[in-house]
Structure formats: C-alpha cells, structure tokens
Amino acid sequence: MSGEVPILPAEGYKWNNLGELYQSFYRTYQGLSLKELIQHFKQMVGEWNGWINLLTEETLFIKDRRNWTKPYPENWTVAKFIHINSITPFKSFRSKIRKWKKIAQ
C-alpha cells in the first residue's frame, strides 16, 4: 500500500537466510496444480507490471526516490529491488533444477 514501508526481504526473514523464505514459498503453493500455479503467476506478473507502469523513470532508477531504499547500498534503486525479488530467485532455482534433473535420470 502507498506510504507503507515494506519489510525486506519478507517479514520474519533476513537477507542471509533466503533458503527458509524459499521453503515457505514451497509450503504455501505446494497444494496447487500446475494450471493453478500458472494462473497465479500470470496474475502476479500483471500486478507487478501494473505497479511498475505507475512509477516514473526517476523513481525506478534514481537512488532514494523511495524512503525504504535509503538504508541499502548506493546502487539499490527501486529497479534493483524489483530485479532481486523477481528475477534473481530464478537463477538460483535454475541450478537446483539442473541438479535435480541429473539425479532423476
């Protein structure tokens, strides 16, 4: 919500303990079918895109345009947070999937 300060990376989790955050994600969505997961994913992508489209280039790419980015390193803009929370986890998951595929063969 506008004006609220987000709890990063998520309430109850620290940046150096993202493995537990990932596990909570798995527990949250483990009961959904592939079709339901895809539907939920598309909905979330739409919400993120809608939010991002409301932001100006300055808000996205200039440090400290949002108060909640101020405690973080110099290059942590809103765009950096979007990247970290949307794309970066998939890089980690990709290597885990490769390992799983090797074991499963």
C-alpha positions in Angstrom: 0.0 0.0 0.0 1.1 3.5 -0.7 3.2 5.0 2.1 3.9 1.8 3.8 7.4 0.7 4.4 8.0 -2.9 3.2 9.7 -5.5 5.4 12.6 -6.8 3.3 13.2 -9.5 2.2 9.9 -10.6 4.0 8.5 -10.5 7.5 10.5 -12.9 9.7 13.3 -13.5 7.2 16.8 -12.0 6.9 18.8 -11.5 3.7 21.3 -14.1 4.7 18.6 -16.7 5.2 16.7 -16.8 2.0 16.6 -20.6 1.9 14.0 -20.6 4.6 12.0 -18.0 2.7 12.1 -20.2 -0.4 10.9 -23.1 1.7 7.9 -21.1 3.0 7.1 -20.3 -0.7 7.1 -24.0 -1.5 4.8 -24.8 1.5 2.4 -22.0 0.5 1.9 -23.2 -3.0 2.5 -27.0 -2.8 -1.2 -27.8 -3.0 -1.8 -26.0 -6.2 -2.0 -27.7 -9.6 0.3 -26.7 -12.4 -2.6 -24.9 -14.1 -3.4 -23.0 -10.8 0.3 -22.1 -10.4 0.4 -20.7 -14.0 -2.8 -18.8 -13.4 -1.4 -17.3 -10.2 1.9 -16.5 -11.8 0.2 -14.6 -14.7 -1.9 -12.7 -12.2 1.1 -11.7 -10.2 3.0 -10.6 -13.3 0.0 -8.4 -14.2 0.0 -6.8 -10.8 3.8 -6.2 -10.8 3.6 -4.7 -14.4 0.7 -2.5 -13.3 2.6 -1.2 -10.4 5.8 -0.7 -12.3 4.0 1.2 -15.1 2.8 3.7 -12.5 6.3 4.6 -11.5 8.4 7.2 -13.1 11.9 6.6 -14.5 13.3 8.7 -11.7 11.5 6.6 -9.1 12.8 3.4 -10.7 16.4 4.3 -11.4 17.5 7.0 -9.0 18.6 6.0 -5.5 16.5 7.2 -2.5 13.4 8.1 -4.5 11.6 5.8 -2.0 12.4 6.1 1.7 12.6 2.3 2.1 15.6 2.1 -0.2 17.7 4.5 1.8 19.2 2.0 4.3 20.6 -0.1 1.4 23.8 0.3 -0.6 24.4 3.1 -3.1 23.2 1.2 -6.2 20.0 -0.2 -4.7 17.3 1.6 -6.5 13.6 0.5 -6.8 14.6 -1.2 -10.1 17.3 -3.2 -8.2 14.7 -4.3 -5.7 12.4 -5.4 -8.5 15.2 -7.4 -10.1 16.2 -9.0 -6.8 12.7 -10.0 -5.9 11.5 -11.2 -9.4 14.4 -12.5 -11.5 17.3 -13.4 -9.2 15.5 -16.3 -7.4 15.0 -18.0 -10.8 18.8 -18.0 -11.3 19.1 -20.0 -8.1 16.2 -22.3 -8.9 17.7 -23.0 -12.4 20.8 -24.6 -10.9 18.7 -26.5 -8.4 16.5 -27.9 -11.2 19.6 -28.9 -13.2 21.0 -30.8 -10.2 17.6 -32.5 -9.7 17.4 -33.5 -13.3 20.8 -35.1 -13.1 19.8 -37.1 -10.1 16.4 -38.1 -11.6 18.0 -39.5 -14.8 
